[in-house]
Every structure is written in C-alpha cells, then in structure tokens.
Amino acid sequence: MTSHALIRPAWTPATIAMMVGGFMLYWPLGLAVLAYILWGERLEGFRRDVNRSTDRFAAFCRSSGGGRAMPFATARTGNVAFDDWRERELTRLDEERRKLNEAHAEFEAYARELRRAKDQEEFDRFMAARRDKGAGRDRSGASDATIIDA
C-alpha cells in the first residue's frame, strides 16, 4: 500500500527533528508526532475500516427507508391481535403527530403576526416622533428666518 503523506511515519531525520521541535514548542505537538511515527502505518488501515463501516451503515439506512421507518413498526409478529393493536396505535400516534404539527404551524403563524404587528406599531411610533421632530424644526427654522429678515 502506498502512502500519499509528505512525511513517512518512520524514524527518519525529518520526523525526529519534527518530534524534537514539537516537544520544544508545545509538548502535546511533540507527543502527536511521536504517535504518528509509532502508529502512522496503521492510519491507512484505520481510515479504510472507518470508510467501510460508514458505507455499510449508509446502505442500511437507505434499505430501511432512509432511517425513518423503525424495524418494529413494519415487522409482523405472527400474533394477529397484537399486530392489529399495534397498527391502530401507530395510526393514532401518526394522527396525534399530524395534529401537533398543525398546532405548531398555527402557533408559528400567530407569533409571526404578533411580531409583525409589534414591529409595525414601533415603526409607526418612530415615524410619528420623527414627523413631530421635523415639524418642530420647521417651525423654529421659520421663526429664525423671520427674525433674520426683520
């Protein structure tokens, strides 16, 4: 197996210098270089094993409906009464979840409308104060102009 690393995980002058420099700068850095020298060859195998495991897990999730369907929700037990009860309960729970999602959406719309109304009220108050301030400035400016002209 060929490694694409710039520094080989072996006892070479470069890795020894890096390890000594790492210990001089910050001891955990030197320890990390030492670990790389000792166990660096195993990193390629470790990476390959992790990739293989995650690929297997992703394939399992795809095959089970994207991970949304639980195995116990689809498997039949052989006991007709239990399976019927379970189906009714799952249907009831799905209906409850749908109702909760609707209530959540309604509340979000209500809260969004309250925020919009509050923002509108604050904006109207700001604009009224700005108009009042501007009208006061016009009156004082007009009186200053009449005093200067007189």
Residue pairs with C-beta under 8 A, 6 or more apart in sequence:
1 44
3 9
3 44
5 40
7 14
7 15
7 18
7 36
8 15
8 40
9 15
9 36
9 37
9 38
9 39
9 40
9 41
9 43
10 37
10 40
11 37
15 33
15 36
15 37
18 33
19 30
19 33
19 34
19 37
20 30
21 30
22 29
22 30
22 31
22 32
22 33
23 29
23 30
23 31
24 30
36 43
61 67
64 71
73 90
76 83
77 83
